[in-house]
Amino acid sequence: MNLCKCGCKKEVSRKGNIYIRGHYFKNKKFTSEHKNNIAKSNLGHKHTEETKAKIGKRHKGRISTFKGRKHTEQSKKKMSESTKGQISWSKGKTGVFSDETLKKMSESHKGITTWNKGLHHSEETKLKISIRHTGREISKEHRDKISKANKGLKRTKETREKMSKSNAKRYLNGFFNSNQYKSGHYYSKKNDKELWYRSSYELVAYEMLEQLSKVKRYETEPFAIQYEWENYKHNTIPDILVTYTDNSKELIEIKPKYMLEDEQTVLKLKAMKEHAKGNGMDFSVWTEKDLNLSSN
């Protein structure tokens, strides 16, 4: 039996070899100078087409040693920590690749189907991604770039309706983000859990509902309701669904008085009212007057 000379005690399958592939450099450490010399020696080196074909042929059918395996949570954490603070080599750089190189890259990818085509993230994964990005600050420069990229972009009717539906689903799945108004968490004794409020008006409404003895419980942003505006289908989410001690229900939308005459708001409220009526609920809109707040 021909055992690998690295000391791993594994058998060398290829005749004439004394090491298993990749084991020659096992446990060997190179100095930074040695590594730089290796890098410099390969700089600008190009394989011939014949060599490329040989390499491709040799790798054909080879199964990755990592196939079917998964990194442990500990390994993932280590990898994450090791890359923290590292700046991407291409950050802030433009014109890294020549037009000729970009054209070659484009041509080489033509006709290749991406590995994730037709695949979709699970709802759990989408929620994790959403939570990870919540509160993330985008620089003014970044915002300006996004704005510039979207300027003049016309989305199809189908795309706009999909976006509306997707945004509604994100809110219902717990995406909490409010840059325009005061927002935060409020602990509800009636519901025995924390509720998210997206404005100071909503916070006042929660506090009022907590004091009303006839209120059994209440849900925030309970479901999405579809409505049509400018020939497109949109989705709106009512603020609160109240269940009273007699088991009757009321759908409540909280809006500042000045917004009640807005065309889109009118259509939203109409859709909510029709939904409530069709499901045996009452419907009301709470403004500053109902919340005992002074209106400007």
N, C-alpha and C positions, 0 to 999 in steps of 0.2 A: 504493500500500500504506500503510495506516494503522498506524504502529508505536507501541507503548506509550511514553508520555512518561517512564516511570521509568528508561529506559535499558537495559532488558533485551533490546531489539532483537527482541521478539516481536510478531507481528501482532495487532491488536485486532479481534476478530471481530464484536463488536456495533456496529452503526451508531450514530454520534453520540457514542460513548465515546472518550476519549483515553487511558484506562488499562485494562489487563486487570483483572478483578475481583480485589481484594485487593492490587493493586500500588500504590495511591495512598499507603498508609502504609509502603510498603517502605523500609527503611533510615532511617525517621524515628523519633526517640527522644522520648518525652514525659517531662516532669518528674513527680515523685511528686504534686505539687500538681495538675497537669493530670489525671492519672489519677484522683485522688480526686474532682475536680470532675465528671468523666464518670460515676464510680460514683454520686455523690450525685444527679446529674440523673436517673438511671434508677431510683433507689430508690423502691420502692413502685409503680412503673409497671406497669400491667396491660394486655395486649393485648386488644382486643375479640374476640369469637368470630369475627367476619368477618375480622379481620386474621389470626387464627390459621389460619383456613381457607385464606387466600391464601398464607401462608407455607408451609403443608403442601403445597398444590398445586404451588407453585414448586419445592419440594424433591423432589417425587415423581419417581421414576425416575432421580434424579441419582446418579451413581456416585462414590464417595469417591475423591479423588485419591491416596489411599494404598492403595487396593485392589490386592492382589497383590504389594505391596512388603513388605519386612521390615526392621526396624531392624538395623543392624550391631552386632557385639559392642561396638565402641567407643562407639556411641550409647547402647546399653543401660547401659554402665558410667557414662557421663556423667550419664544420667538418674538412675541409682541414687545417684551421689555428690551430685547436686544436691538430692535429697530427704532425705538423711541428716540426722538430728537434728531434722527438722521434726515438729512435734506436730500431730496431726489437730485440726481446728477443733472437732470434737465430743467430743474425749477428756474423760472425766469428767463430761460434761454429760448431764443427763436432762431429759425434758420439752422437748426442742428444738422438736419439732413438736406442735401442738395436736391434740386428739382428732379434730377436724373434718378437719384436714390429713391425718392418718394414715388416716382413713376414705376420703378422696378418693384417696390414693395406692393403697390396697388395691383400691378399685373400678376404678381405671384399669389395674391389672395383671391383673384377672380375665380369664380366657380367653386370655391371652397365653402362648404356649409359649416357655420359655427357650431361648436359642440353643444351650445345651449339653445339652439333654435327649436322652438316648439315647447320648450320647458318653461314652467312657471314656478315662482317662489310660492311656498306654502304660506298660509295666512300667518302662521307662527313666525316664519322667517321675515315676512313683510313687517310685522309688528316690531320685531327685534331691530330691524334696520331703521324703522321710523323712530323708535325710542333712542337709538344710538345717535341719531342726528338732531334730536330735540334739543333746543337751546344752543345749537352750534352757531357761532357767529361768523358771518361772511363779511370780508373786508369790502370797503367801498369800491376798490379797484375791481374786485371779483364781481360785485353787483353790476358795475358799469359794463363789464365784459358780457355778462349774461344778457343785460338789456340790449346791448349792441347786436348780439347774436340773434336775438328774437325780433329785432326791429324789422318790420315789413313782412314777418313770417305769417302766412295765412294757413290756419289749420282747417282741415275738412270738418264738416258737420259731425261725422262719425267720431273723429278724434276728440272734438270738444265735448261731445256727450260722454265719451269714455272717461275723459279727465274729470268731469263733474261727478260721475258715478264713483270713480276711484277716490276722489277727495272726500266724498261723503263717507265712504267705507273706512278711510283712515281715521276720521273723527270718531266714528262709532267704535273703532277698535282701540281707542285710547290715545290718539295722537293729540297731545296738548301743546298748543303754540298760540301765543297771542302777543304780537309786538305793538299793537295799536292801543289796547286798553289794559287796565289793571287786571292782573290774573294771578291765580294761586290756588291753594287747597283750603277747603273748609270742612271741618268734621261735623257730620250730621248725626245727632243722637237718634232721630227717628229712623234713619237708615243704618245706623251703627257702622258707618264707614266714611272715608274722606271723599269729598266731591270736588271736582275741578270747576272753577268759575273763570269765564273768559272776560268778564267786565265787572266793574264795581256795582252795576245795576243787578247783575245776576247774584252777586254776594248778598245784597240787600234783600232780594227775593227769597233766597235760602233762609236767611235769618227770620223773615216774616213767616215763612211756612213752618219753621220750627216752633213758633209761638202759637200757632193756630191749633186748638184742641181737636177740631173736626178733621184735621189732616192726619191720615193714618201713615202714609209714606209718600215719597216722590222720587221719580227717576229724572236724571238729567240727560239731555240729548238721547231720547229713547229709540228713535228710528228715523229713516230718511223718507221724504215724500217727494215724488216727482211732479214737476210743473214745466210749462212751456213758456219760453221768453225769446223773442226775436227769431222764431222758427227753430229754436234748438231746445232739446230736452235738458233740463237742469234738475239738480237735487237739493233740497233744503232740509235742515234738521231742526225740529222744534226744540225750544230750550228746556221745558219741563213737562213731565206727565205726572199729575197729582192723583193719588187714590185717597178718597175720603173714607171716614169711618163707616159710612153706609154703603161702601164699595162702589159708589159712583166715581167717574173719572173726569178729569178736566185737562185739556191740553193748553199750555200757556206759552206764549211767545213774548219775549221782553224786547222792547224797541224804544229808542228815544222818540219823542213826539215829532221832531223835525223829519224823521225818516219815513213817516207813515204815508206821505204823498209821493214817495219815490215809485216809479213805474214797476221796477222789479220787485220791490217790497210788497206792493199791492198784490201782485200775482202770487208771491210766496204765501201771503196771509190767506188769500182766497183758497189756495190748494190745501193749506192746513185746516181751514174751516170745513171744507168739503170732506176731508179725510176724517175729521172728528165726528162730523154728522153721520157719515157712513158707518162709523164704528161705535155709535152710541155714546159719544163723549161730548162734553161741553167744550167750548173754545173761547179763549179771551186773550186780549193783548194788554200787557202791562206796560204803562209808560211811567214817566216821572210822577204823575199825579197818583197812580195806584201804589207807587213805592214810597210816597210821602217825601219826594225829593223836589227841590226847587228847579224849575225849568227856565233855561236861559232864553 
